[in-house]
């Protein structure tokens, strides 16, 4: 397995790394499955090339997450703190206890490290409004990844209940 840039004719798959730093790789060509340590790639940016014993190479993106994300389609708003009062509409595309990814309806110059406020309504029978302060961690076109600014050890009960039943 090597750090890689491009493997032709392969789409980049996402593999989730468990708490022990292990990932299970399933070869799409021969079906061979194996667990491997990914600890040395924890700070690696970009994709990693995995090679199977059958000779097939696959490019993967590793996700080191404590909480898995749930796919959603939740409408909401984001508010920029600078300039104050500037806001935009968004669709929350995925959600976890510690952050989310949303798509802006129109392009806005959000930047990594910028602090924003989020407001969205969960699509369950109670339909609670979730308000979170967050820091932008990634911007790719209209897609924005962010991490919630909750105090250490804080558990959002509404969000936890929603993610548990989703």
N, C-alpha and C positions, 0 to 999 in steps of 0.2 A: 504494500500500500504506500502510495506516494502523494505528496501534495501535487495537485493537478490544476491545470487551467481549462483544457478542453478535451473531451473525448468525443470523437465524431459519432454522429448518429445516436447518441444517447441523451435522454433528457435527464436533468439533474434531479435525483430523488432526495428526500429529506429523511434522515435516520435520527431517531431520538436516543440519546445516550442516557443510560440509567444512573442511579445514585452511585454505583460502584465504578462508573466510567466505562462501562461495557456497552457495546452495540451488537445487535444481531444483523448480520448481512445475509440476505437471501439472493442468490444469483438468479437473475431473470432468464439466463440461458439454460442452465442445467438443473436448477432447483436446489443446489447444495446450500446448506445453511450452516453458519458458524458464528460464534461469539468472539469478539476481539476487543481488547482494551483500546480506548481512544483518549486516554488521559493526556498523552503527549500532544494532542491536537486541541486541547482546551482553549488556548489563546490564538489558534490558527484562524486567519480570516480567509474566506473563500471555500472552495470545494476541496475534497480529498478523493484521490483515485484509489479504488479498491479493486484488487485482482483476485479472481477465483482460480482454483486449481485446474479448471477446465480451460483457462487461458482468456476468459472473458474479462474485460476491463469495464468498470462502471464508475462514473463520477457521482459523488454523493455530497450533500451538505449536512454537516453534523449540527444537531441541536442539543445544547447542554441546558436543559430546563429542569427546574424543580417541579413546576406545575405544567401539565399539558394544556394545550389550547383547544377550545371548542369552537367550531365554525358557527358563525352567526350572520344575520342580516339585520342589524339593529340600527335604526335611524337615531341620529343625535346631533349634537353641536360641539364644537371645540372653540375655546376662547383663548386667544393669545394674551399673554400678560404684558408683552411689549410689541407693538403699541397697544396700550390698554384699551379695551373695548372692541378690539378687532376680533371678529368671529367668523366661523364658516360652518356649513352643513357637512355632515359626514355619515358614512355607513360603517358601523363596526363589523369587520369581516371575521375576526376571531378574537377570543377572549379567554383570559386565564385569571387566576387569583392575583397575579402580580403585574399584569399588563394586557395590552391589546394591540391589534393592528386594525387601522381604519383606512377607508378611502375618502379623500376629499372630493366634494362634488365639483369644485373648481380649483385650479392650481393656486397654491398659496406658498409663499417662500418660507415655510417652516424649516428649521435647521436643527441638526443633531445637537443635543444638549439644551435646547430651548424648553422652558417650562410652560406648560399649557394647562388649562382646565377643561375637563370633559364632562358632558352630560348626555346620558342616553337612557332609554326606557327598555327594561327587559321584557321579552315577549312571552311571559308566563301569565297564569291567571291573575296574579297579584299586580303585575305590571309596575313594579317599583321603579322610581327614577333613581339612577345611579349618578352620583357626582364624585369625580375623582380629580385630584391634581396629579399631573404626570410629567415625565421628562421624555422628550423625543429621542429615540435611540437610533432610528433609521428612517430615511426618506428616499423612496424610489418612485419618481414620477408623482402620481396622485396617492400612492400607498405610503402610509406612515406607521411605523412601529413605535410603541412607547411603553414606558415602565411606570407603574403607579408609584406615587410618593407616600405610601402608607408607612406609619411608624413600624419599627421592627416588632414582629410577633402579632401585628394587627390582623384580625380575621374579619372580613366583611361578610356578615351572616347572610344578607340578601344575595350577594354574588356567589357565596359558597353554596347556598341552597340551589341556585339556578344552575351552576356548573355541575352539581351532583346529579341533577335529574335530567340534564341535557344529553 
